[in-house]
Amino acid sequence: MTPTPEQVHNRIAMLRAERGISRRELAEALGVHYQTVGYLERGEYSPSLHLALRLARYFEVPVEVVFSLEEFPRLGS
């Protein structure tokens, strides 16, 4: 049996929504294609360490606020 890679969970969409930022605006600020932001949000792509740190810096939060190896608890739970 082949081991499955661990999924990296993130709060990018929530952080964007809180700040009223579009995927395209975030992508331009980070210097990536806007589709990359969508892939990240859906968990279809795990960011490089460099990109993860840039995202955390952009949102002015620790990287652990944006990314986790465990699912984030649902809001209001």
CNS distance restraints for C-alpha pairs under 8 A (distance, minus, plus):
assign (resid   6 and name CA) (resid  69 and name CA) 7.15 0.50 0.50
assign (resid   7 and name CA) (resid  43 and name CA) 6.98 0.50 0.50
assign (resid   7 and name CA) (resid  46 and name CA) 7.75 0.50 0.50
assign (resid   7 and name CA) (resid  69 and name CA) 6.52 0.50 0.50
assign (resid   8 and name CA) (resid  43 and name CA) 6.65 0.50 0.50
assign (resid   8 and name CA) (resid  46 and name CA) 6.27 0.50 0.50
assign (resid   8 and name CA) (resid  67 and name CA) 6.61 0.50 0.50
assign (resid   8 and name CA) (resid  68 and name CA) 5.86 0.50 0.50
assign (resid   8 and name CA) (resid  69 and name CA) 5.04 0.50 0.50
assign (resid   8 and name CA) (resid  70 and name CA) 7.53 0.50 0.50
assign (resid   9 and name CA) (resid  43 and name CA) 6.52 0.50 0.50
assign (resid   9 and name CA) (resid  67 and name CA) 5.62 0.50 0.50
assign (resid   9 and name CA) (resid  68 and name CA) 5.16 0.50 0.50
assign (resid   9 and name CA) (resid  69 and name CA) 5.94 0.50 0.50
assign (resid   9 and name CA) (resid  70 and name CA) 6.57 0.50 0.50
assign (resid   9 and name CA) (resid  71 and name CA) 5.85 0.50 0.50
assign (resid   9 and name CA) (resid  72 and name CA) 7.29 0.50 0.50
assign (resid  10 and name CA) (resid  40 and name CA) 7.85 0.50 0.50
assign (resid  10 and name CA) (resid  41 and name CA) 6.70 0.50 0.50
assign (resid  10 and name CA) (resid  43 and name CA) 7.57 0.50 0.50
assign (resid  10 and name CA) (resid  66 and name CA) 5.26 0.50 0.50
assign (resid  10 and name CA) (resid  67 and name CA) 4.39 0.50 0.50
assign (resid  10 and name CA) (resid  68 and name CA) 6.26 0.50 0.50
assign (resid  10 and name CA) (resid  72 and name CA) 7.75 0.50 0.50
assign (resid  11 and name CA) (resid  15 and name CA) 6.12 0.50 0.50
assign (resid  11 and name CA) (resid  41 and name CA) 7.40 0.50 0.50
assign (resid  11 and name CA) (resid  65 and name CA) 7.41 0.50 0.50
assign (resid  11 and name CA) (resid  66 and name CA) 5.07 0.50 0.50
assign (resid  11 and name CA) (resid  67 and name CA) 6.68 0.50 0.50
assign (resid  12 and name CA) (resid  16 and name CA) 6.05 0.50 0.50
assign (resid  12 and name CA) (resid  40 and name CA) 7.80 0.50 0.50
assign (resid  12 and name CA) (resid  41 and name CA) 5.85 0.50 0.50
assign (resid  12 and name CA) (resid  66 and name CA) 6.29 0.50 0.50
assign (resid  13 and name CA) (resid  17 and name CA) 6.07 0.50 0.50
assign (resid  13 and name CA) (resid  41 and name CA) 5.99 0.50 0.50
assign (resid  14 and name CA) (resid  18 and name CA) 6.13 0.50 0.50
assign (resid  15 and name CA) (resid  19 and name CA) 6.41 0.50 0.50
assign (resid  15 and name CA) (resid  59 and name CA) 7.36 0.50 0.50
assign (resid  16 and name CA) (resid  20 and name CA) 5.93 0.50 0.50
assign (resid  16 and name CA) (resid  21 and name CA) 4.99 0.50 0.50
assign (resid  16 and name CA) (resid  22 and name CA) 6.81 0.50 0.50
assign (resid  16 and name CA) (resid  23 and name CA) 7.72 0.50 0.50
assign (resid  16 and name CA) (resid  26 and name CA) 7.86 0.50 0.50
assign (resid  17 and name CA) (resid  21 and name CA) 6.30 0.50 0.50
assign (resid  17 and name CA) (resid  22 and name CA) 7.91 0.50 0.50
assign (resid  21 and name CA) (resid  25 and name CA) 6.13 0.50 0.50
assign (resid  21 and name CA) (resid  26 and name CA) 6.56 0.50 0.50
assign (resid  22 and name CA) (resid  26 and name CA) 6.30 0.50 0.50
assign (resid  23 and name CA) (resid  27 and name CA) 6.04 0.50 0.50
assign (resid  23 and name CA) (resid  34 and name CA) 5.76 0.50 0.50
assign (resid  23 and name CA) (resid  35 and name CA) 7.95 0.50 0.50
assign (resid  23 and name CA) (resid  37 and name CA) 6.13 0.50 0.50
assign (resid  23 and name CA) (resid  38 and name CA) 7.11 0.50 0.50
assign (resid  24 and name CA) (resid  28 and name CA) 6.13 0.50 0.50
assign (resid  24 and name CA) (resid  33 and name CA) 7.77 0.50 0.50
assign (resid  24 and name CA) (resid  34 and name CA) 4.88 0.50 0.50
assign (resid  25 and name CA) (resid  29 and name CA) 6.25 0.50 0.50
assign (resid  26 and name CA) (resid  30 and name CA) 6.24 0.50 0.50
assign (resid  26 and name CA) (resid  34 and name CA) 7.58 0.50 0.50
assign (resid  26 and name CA) (resid  37 and name CA) 7.58 0.50 0.50
assign (resid  27 and name CA) (resid  31 and name CA) 5.81 0.50 0.50
assign (resid  27 and name CA) (resid  32 and name CA) 4.96 0.50 0.50
assign (resid  27 and name CA) (resid  33 and name CA) 5.70 0.50 0.50
assign (resid  27 and name CA) (resid  34 and name CA) 4.87 0.50 0.50
assign (resid  27 and name CA) (resid  36 and name CA) 7.57 0.50 0.50
assign (resid  27 and name CA) (resid  37 and name CA) 6.34 0.50 0.50
assign (resid  28 and name CA) (resid  32 and name CA) 6.33 0.50 0.50
assign (resid  28 and name CA) (resid  33 and name CA) 7.41 0.50 0.50
assign (resid  28 and name CA) (resid  34 and name CA) 7.46 0.50 0.50
assign (resid  30 and name CA) (resid  51 and name CA) 7.98 0.50 0.50
assign (resid  30 and name CA) (resid  54 and name CA) 7.14 0.50 0.50
assign (resid  30 and name CA) (resid  55 and name CA) 7.41 0.50 0.50
assign (resid  32 and name CA) (resid  36 and name CA) 6.59 0.50 0.50
assign (resid  32 and name CA) (resid  37 and name CA) 7.79 0.50 0.50
assign (resid  33 and name CA) (resid  37 and name CA) 7.23 0.50 0.50
assign (resid  34 and name CA) (resid  38 and name CA) 6.84 0.50 0.50
assign (resid  35 and name CA) (resid  39 and name CA) 6.25 0.50 0.50
assign (resid  36 and name CA) (resid  40 and name CA) 6.15 0.50 0.50
assign (resid  36 and name CA) (resid  45 and name CA) 7.89 0.50 0.50
assign (resid  37 and name CA) (resid  41 and name CA) 6.14 0.50 0.50
assign (resid  38 and name CA) (resid  42 and name CA) 6.21 0.50 0.50
assign (resid  39 and name CA) (resid  43 and name CA) 6.16 0.50 0.50
assign (resid  39 and name CA) (resid  44 and name CA) 4.97 0.50 0.50
assign (resid  39 and name CA) (resid  45 and name CA) 5.40 0.50 0.50
assign (resid  40 and name CA) (resid  44 and name CA) 6.04 0.50 0.50
assign (resid  40 and name CA) (resid  45 and name CA) 5.10 0.50 0.50
assign (resid  40 and name CA) (resid  46 and name CA) 6.32 0.50 0.50
assign (resid  40 and name CA) (resid  47 and name CA) 7.02 0.50 0.50
assign (resid  47 and name CA) (resid  51 and name CA) 5.77 0.50 0.50
assign (resid  47 and name CA) (resid  52 and name CA) 5.78 0.50 0.50
assign (resid  48 and name CA) (resid  52 and name CA) 6.16 0.50 0.50
assign (resid  49 and name CA) (resid  53 and name CA) 6.13 0.50 0.50
assign (resid  50 and name CA) (resid  54 and name CA) 6.22 0.50 0.50
assign (resid  51 and name CA) (resid  55 and name CA) 6.11 0.50 0.50
assign (resid  52 and name CA) (resid  56 and name CA) 6.32 0.50 0.50
assign (resid  52 and name CA) (resid  63 and name CA) 6.85 0.50 0.50
assign (resid  52 and name CA) (resid  67 and name CA) 7.81 0.50 0.50
assign (resid  53 and name CA) (resid  57 and name CA) 6.12 0.50 0.50
assign (resid  53 and name CA) (resid  63 and name CA) 6.20 0.50 0.50
assign (resid  54 and name CA) (resid  58 and name CA) 6.01 0.50 0.50
assign (resid  55 and name CA) (resid  59 and name CA) 6.29 0.50 0.50
assign (resid  55 and name CA) (resid  63 and name CA) 7.78 0.50 0.50
assign (resid  55 and name CA) (resid  66 and name CA) 7.81 0.50 0.50
assign (resid  56 and name CA) (resid  60 and name CA) 5.85 0.50 0.50
assign (resid  56 and name CA) (resid  61 and name CA) 5.32 0.50 0.50
assign (resid  56 and name CA) (resid  62 and name CA) 5.82 0.50 0.50
assign (resid  56 and name CA) (resid  63 and name CA) 4.94 0.50 0.50
assign (resid  56 and name CA) (resid  65 and name CA) 7.80 0.50 0.50
assign (resid  56 and name CA) (resid  66 and name CA) 6.45 0.50 0.50
assign (resid  57 and name CA) (resid  61 and name CA) 6.39 0.50 0.50
assign (resid  57 and name CA) (resid  62 and name CA) 7.61 0.50 0.50
assign (resid  57 and name CA) (resid  63 and name CA) 7.97 0.50 0.50
assign (resid  61 and name CA) (resid  65 and name CA) 6.33 0.50 0.50
assign (resid  61 and name CA) (resid  66 and name CA) 7.61 0.50 0.50
assign (resid  62 and name CA) (resid  66 and name CA) 7.28 0.50 0.50
assign (resid  63 and name CA) (resid  67 and name CA) 6.11 0.50 0.50
assign (resid  64 and name CA) (resid  68 and name CA) 6.11 0.50 0.50
assign (resid  68 and name CA) (resid  72 and name CA) 7.37 0.50 0.50
assign (resid  73 and name CA) (resid  77 and name CA) 7.19 0.50 0.50
